[in-house]
Amino acid sequence: MIIDDDPDDRNFFQEAINNISPVIETHVCDSGIQALAMFQENKISAPDYIFLDFNMPLMNGRECLVELKKILQHKITNIIILSTSDMKEDMEDAMRLGAKLFLTKPNTFQELCSMLKGVLEGRWQKLFSPSAGTDI
């Protein structure tokens, strides 16, 4: 699942996932409010990964992360912040609130594909850490 208010970023993300593996099912939400409603109305089961933008209007990524953790408390969903921010405070805040990983949105499609492939193949635990930043 991708939760991002920017339509270009949502399309970019979906294209990258389809490029990696066309069989991966993705759910796209344009706000945290929409994503939470999908879970509360049982329109979706817990996904393996949620990629959450941190800077959104109405309900920001921090608020959404807190609510998602309440809803998914016994699920194995990995919530990953994918944001334009590279501020250490944002990274630390996200990890404290329960995100598994904080990634800064890459500048190119190829970098996004590489980043997502690493995450989906389970290499993210070795490639990324909050203390090391988000460099690939």
C-alpha positions as a Markdown table, in Angstrom:
| # | Residue | x | y | z |
|---|---|---|---|---|
| 1 | Met | 0.0 | 0.0 | 0.0 |
| 2 | Ile | 1.2 | 3.5 | -0.8 |
| 3 | Ile | -0.3 | 6.5 | 1.1 |
| 4 | Asp | 0.8 | 9.7 | -0.5 |
| 5 | Asp | -1.1 | 13.0 | -1.3 |
| 6 | Asp | 1.0 | 13.6 | -4.5 |
| 7 | Pro | -0.6 | 12.0 | -7.6 |
| 8 | Asp | 2.7 | 12.0 | -9.4 |
| 9 | Asp | 4.5 | 10.2 | -6.6 |
| 10 | Arg | 1.7 | 7.6 | -6.4 |
| 11 | Asn | 1.9 | 6.9 | -10.1 |
| 12 | Phe | 5.8 | 6.8 | -9.9 |
| 13 | Phe | 5.6 | 4.3 | -7.1 |
| 14 | Gln | 3.0 | 2.1 | -8.8 |
| 15 | Glu | 5.0 | 2.1 | -12.0 |
| 16 | Ala | 8.1 | 1.1 | -10.1 |
| 17 | Ile | 6.3 | -1.8 | -8.3 |
| 18 | Asn | 4.9 | -3.0 | -11.7 |
| 19 | Asn | 8.4 | -2.8 | -13.1 |
| 20 | Ile | 9.8 | -4.9 | -10.3 |
| 21 | Ser | 7.0 | -7.5 | -10.4 |
| 22 | Pro | 3.7 | -7.1 | -12.2 |
| 23 | Val | 2.0 | -9.7 | -9.9 |
| 24 | Ile | 2.4 | -7.5 | -6.7 |
| 25 | Glu | -1.0 | -6.2 | -5.7 |
| 26 | Thr | -0.9 | -2.5 | -4.6 |
| 27 | His | -3.5 | -0.4 | -3.0 |
| 28 | Val | -3.1 | 3.4 | -3.4 |
| 29 | Cys | -4.5 | 6.0 | -1.1 |
| 30 | Asp | -4.3 | 9.8 | -1.5 |
| 31 | Ser | -4.5 | 10.4 | 2.3 |
| 32 | Gly | -4.1 | 8.8 | 5.6 |
| 33 | Ile | -7.8 | 9.3 | 6.2 |
| 34 | Gln | -8.7 | 7.3 | 3.1 |
| 35 | Ala | -6.2 | 4.5 | 4.1 |
| 36 | Leu | -7.6 | 4.3 | 7.7 |
| 37 | Ala | -11.2 | 4.2 | 6.4 |
| 38 | Met | -10.2 | 1.2 | 4.1 |
| 39 | Phe | -9.0 | -0.7 | 7.2 |
| 40 | Gln | -11.8 | 0.3 | 9.4 |
| 41 | Glu | -14.4 | -0.7 | 6.8 |
| 42 | Asn | -12.6 | -4.0 | 6.2 |
| 43 | Lys | -12.1 | -3.2 | 2.5 |
| 44 | Ile | -8.5 | -4.4 | 2.8 |
| 45 | Ser | -6.6 | -6.9 | 4.9 |
| 46 | Ala | -3.2 | -6.0 | 6.4 |
| 47 | Pro | -0.7 | -5.6 | 3.6 |
| 48 | Asp | 2.9 | -6.8 | 3.9 |
| 49 | Tyr | 4.2 | -3.2 | 3.4 |
| 50 | Ile | 2.8 | 0.2 | 3.8 |
| 51 | Phe | 4.8 | 3.1 | 2.3 |
| 52 | Leu | 3.7 | 6.3 | 4.0 |
| 53 | Asp | 4.4 | 9.8 | 3.1 |
| 54 | Phe | 5.3 | 11.9 | 6.1 |
| 55 | Asn | 4.2 | 15.4 | 4.8 |
| 56 | Met | 0.6 | 15.4 | 3.9 |
| 57 | Pro | -2.3 | 17.8 | 4.6 |
| 58 | Leu | -5.3 | 17.0 | 6.8 |
| 59 | Met | -3.6 | 14.1 | 8.5 |
| 60 | Asn | 0.2 | 14.0 | 8.4 |
| 61 | Gly | 2.3 | 10.9 | 8.3 |
| 62 | Arg | 3.0 | 11.0 | 12.0 |
| 63 | Glu | -0.7 | 11.0 | 12.9 |
| 64 | Cys | -1.4 | 8.3 | 10.3 |
| 65 | Leu | 1.4 | 6.1 | 11.6 |
| 66 | Val | 0.1 | 6.3 | 15.1 |
| 67 | Glu | -3.4 | 5.3 | 13.9 |
| 68 | Leu | -2.1 | 2.5 | 11.6 |
| 69 | Lys | -0.1 | 1.0 | 14.5 |
| 70 | Lys | -3.4 | 0.9 | 16.6 |
| 71 | Ile | -5.3 | -0.8 | 13.8 |
| 72 | Leu | -2.5 | -3.2 | 12.8 |
| 73 | Gln | -1.1 | -3.9 | 16.3 |
| 74 | His | -1.1 | -7.7 | 15.9 |
| 75 | Lys | -0.3 | -7.8 | 12.2 |
| 76 | Ile | 3.1 | -8.2 | 10.5 |
| 77 | Thr | 2.8 | -5.2 | 8.3 |
| 78 | Asn | 6.0 | -3.2 | 7.8 |
| 79 | Ile | 5.3 | 0.5 | 7.8 |
| 80 | Ile | 8.0 | 2.4 | 5.8 |
| 81 | Ile | 8.1 | 6.1 | 5.7 |
| 82 | Leu | 8.9 | 7.3 | 2.1 |
| 83 | Ser | 9.3 | 11.1 | 2.3 |
| 84 | Thr | 11.0 | 14.1 | 0.8 |
| 85 | Ser | 12.4 | 14.9 | 4.2 |
| 86 | Asp | 15.9 | 13.9 | 5.1 |
| 87 | Met | 15.8 | 15.5 | 8.5 |
| 88 | Lys | 17.3 | 13.4 | 11.3 |
| 89 | Glu | 14.5 | 14.5 | 13.7 |
| 90 | Asp | 11.8 | 13.2 | 11.2 |
| 91 | Met | 13.7 | 9.9 | 11.0 |
| 92 | Glu | 14.0 | 9.5 | 14.7 |
| 93 | Asp | 10.4 | 10.5 | 15.2 |
| 94 | Ala | 9.1 | 8.0 | 12.7 |
| 95 | Met | 11.2 | 5.1 | 14.2 |
| 96 | Arg | 10.0 | 6.1 | 17.7 |
| 97 | Leu | 6.4 | 6.0 | 16.5 |
| 98 | Gly | 6.8 | 2.5 | 15.1 |
| 99 | Ala | 8.0 | 2.7 | 11.5 |
| 100 | Lys | 10.3 | -0.1 | 10.4 |
| 101 | Leu | 12.3 | 2.2 | 8.1 |
| 102 | Phe | 12.6 | 5.8 | 7.0 |
| 103 | Leu | 13.6 | 6.4 | 3.4 |
| 104 | Thr | 14.1 | 9.7 | 1.5 |
| 105 | Lys | 12.3 | 9.7 | -1.8 |
| 106 | Pro | 14.8 | 9.2 | -4.6 |
| 107 | Asn | 15.2 | 11.6 | -7.5 |
| 108 | Thr | 15.0 | 9.0 | -10.4 |
| 109 | Phe | 12.8 | 6.2 | -11.4 |
| 110 | Gln | 15.7 | 3.8 | -11.4 |
| 111 | Glu | 16.7 | 4.7 | -7.9 |
| 112 | Leu | 13.1 | 4.2 | -6.7 |
| 113 | Cys | 13.0 | 0.8 | -8.4 |
| 114 | Ser | 16.3 | -0.2 | -6.8 |
| 115 | Met | 15.2 | 1.0 | -3.4 |
| 116 | Leu | 11.8 | -0.8 | -3.6 |
| 117 | Lys | 13.4 | -4.0 | -4.9 |
| 118 | Gly | 15.8 | -4.0 | -1.9 |
| 119 | Val | 12.9 | -3.5 | 0.5 |
| 120 | Leu | 10.6 | -6.2 | -1.1 |
| 121 | Glu | 13.5 | -8.7 | -1.3 |
| 122 | Gly | 14.1 | -8.3 | 2.4 |
| 123 | Arg | 17.5 | -6.7 | 2.0 |
| 124 | Trp | 16.3 | -3.4 | 3.6 |
| 125 | Gln | 17.4 | -4.6 | 7.0 |
| 126 | Lys | 21.0 | -4.8 | 5.8 |
| 127 | Leu | 20.9 | -1.9 | 3.4 |
| 128 | Phe | 19.2 | 0.7 | 5.5 |
| 129 | Ser | 19.2 | 1.8 | 9.1 |
| 130 | Pro | 18.1 | 5.0 | 10.8 |
| 131 | Ser | 21.6 | 5.5 | 12.2 |
| 132 | Ala | 23.2 | 5.1 | 8.8 |
| 133 | Gly | 20.7 | 7.3 | 7.0 |
| 134 | Thr | 19.0 | 6.2 | 3.8 |
| 135 | Asp | 21.8 | 6.0 | 1.3 |
| 136 | Ile | 21.8 | 2.9 | -0.9 |
